[in-house]
Amino acid sequence: MTKYVALLIAGSMLTAFGNAVASPEMVRSYNCTACHAEDKKKYGPTYQQVALKYADEAGAAEKLAKKIQTGGAGVWGNTPMPAQPRVSDEDALAIARYILSVK
C-alpha cells in the first residue's frame, strides 16, 4: 500500500510541475550545442556566461525562453542567434532554466 501512495504522490508532483525538465539531452536534441557549450566558447556564449550575466535578473528564465524562440543579436557581440520556432514554450522555458542553473 505504501508503494502505491508514493507512486500517487510522485505522479501528482509531475503533473503539478509540468513535463518539461531540461537536461543536456534536451539541449542537444534541439541542436543548441552546435553554437553553445557549458564551459567552452563556441559561436555563442557559454551557458556559464549566460547564467552569470542573468544571475540576479528577475524574469531571466522567461526572457531567455523568448530569446531561444525568437533569436536576437547584439547582447553577446555581432554573431546573431537564429530563431528556434520549433522549440515549444514549455521546452524553451525548461532549457532557459537549465542554462541559468549551470555554474
Backbone torsions as a table, in degrees:
resi	resn	phi	psi	omega
1	MET	NA	-39.8	-179.7
2	THR	-61.7	-37.7	178.6
3	LYS	-61.2	-41.0	-178.6
4	TYR	-67.3	-38.5	177.9
5	VAL	-65.2	-43.5	179.1
6	ALA	-62.3	-42.4	178.3
7	LEU	-64.9	-39.5	178.3
8	LEU	-63.2	-43.6	178.8
9	ILE	-64.9	-45.3	179.6
10	ALA	-61.1	-42.8	178.4
11	GLY	-63.7	-38.8	178.0
12	SER	-64.1	-39.7	179.8
13	MET	-65.2	-40.4	178.5
14	LEU	-62.2	-41.2	179.2
15	THR	-66.5	-40.9	-177.6
16	ALA	-66.0	-35.2	-175.0
17	PHE	-99.6	3.0	-179.9
18	GLY	85.1	172.8	-174.2
19	ASN	-96.4	-23.1	-172.7
20	ALA	-85.1	113.1	172.0
21	VAL	-124.0	111.7	-175.5
22	ALA	-71.4	150.5	179.6
23	SER	-148.7	170.7	174.9
24	PRO	-55.3	-33.1	179.7
25	GLU	-66.5	-41.5	178.9
26	MET	-64.6	-42.8	-179.8
27	VAL	-61.3	-42.2	177.6
28	ARG	-66.6	-37.4	-176.9
29	SER	-63.4	-27.8	176.7
30	TYR	-94.3	7.1	175.9
31	ASN	66.2	23.8	177.0
32	CYS	-60.5	-31.3	-175.9
33	THR	-72.4	-5.3	174.1
34	ALA	-65.8	-30.8	-177.0
35	CYS	-120.8	-16.2	-174.7
36	HIS	-129.2	154.4	173.3
37	ALA	-145.7	166.1	-179.1
38	GLU	-62.6	-46.8	-172.3
39	ASP	-138.1	11.2	179.4
40	LYS	-124.1	125.0	-179.0
41	LYS	-65.1	129.5	172.3
42	LYS	-120.2	-128.6	177.3
43	TYR	-77.9	-37.4	180.0
44	GLY	-107.9	179.0	-179.8
45	PRO	-67.8	157.6	174.9
46	THR	-73.6	160.3	176.3
47	TYR	-62.5	-35.3	177.9
48	GLN	-61.6	-43.3	178.8
49	GLN	-62.1	-42.8	-179.7
50	VAL	-64.9	-46.1	-179.7
51	ALA	-60.4	-41.1	179.5
52	LEU	-66.9	-44.1	-178.2
53	LYS	-61.5	-39.5	-174.6
54	TYR	-104.1	13.6	-174.1
55	ALA	-54.3	-40.7	-175.0
56	ASP	-108.0	12.1	-176.5
57	GLU	-91.6	121.6	176.3
58	ALA	-64.6	137.7	178.8
59	GLY	75.8	15.7	-176.9
60	ALA	-61.3	-40.8	-178.1
61	ALA	-62.6	-43.3	179.5
62	GLU	-66.7	-39.8	178.6
63	LYS	-62.5	-46.0	-180.0
64	LEU	-68.6	-35.8	177.4
65	ALA	-60.1	-43.3	178.2
66	LYS	-64.3	-41.5	179.5
67	LYS	-63.0	-37.7	177.5
68	ILE	-59.7	-44.5	-176.2
69	GLN	-78.1	-35.5	-174.0
70	THR	-102.9	-13.9	-178.4
71	GLY	76.8	-172.9	179.5
72	GLY	166.1	179.1	179.9
73	ALA	-156.8	159.1	172.5
74	GLY	98.8	-21.0	-178.7
75	VAL	-76.5	-37.8	-175.7
76	TRP	-118.8	29.8	-179.4
77	GLY	110.5	-160.1	-173.8
78	ASN	-87.5	-13.2	-178.5
79	THR	-77.8	117.1	-178.9
80	PRO	-76.6	151.1	171.6
81	MET	-96.3	121.1	179.9
82	PRO	-69.7	150.1	177.0
83	ALA	-63.6	146.7	177.9
84	GLN	-123.8	68.5	-173.7
85	PRO	-66.7	-17.9	-180.0
86	ARG	-77.7	-10.6	177.0
87	VAL	-78.4	121.5	-179.1
88	SER	-65.7	161.7	177.4
89	ASP	-56.8	-44.8	-178.2
90	GLU	-63.8	-44.9	179.8
91	ASP	-69.2	-38.8	178.8
92	ALA	-60.9	-42.6	178.9
93	LEU	-67.1	-40.1	177.8
94	ALA	-64.3	-42.0	178.2
95	ILE	-64.3	-43.8	178.9
96	ALA	-60.0	-44.0	179.1
97	ARG	-64.5	-38.8	177.0
98	TYR	-61.8	-48.5	-179.5
99	ILE	-59.2	-43.5	-179.7
100	LEU	-67.0	-18.5	179.7
101	SER	-86.5	-11.7	-177.1
102	VAL	-71.9	130.1	-179.9
103	LYS	-112.6	NA	NA
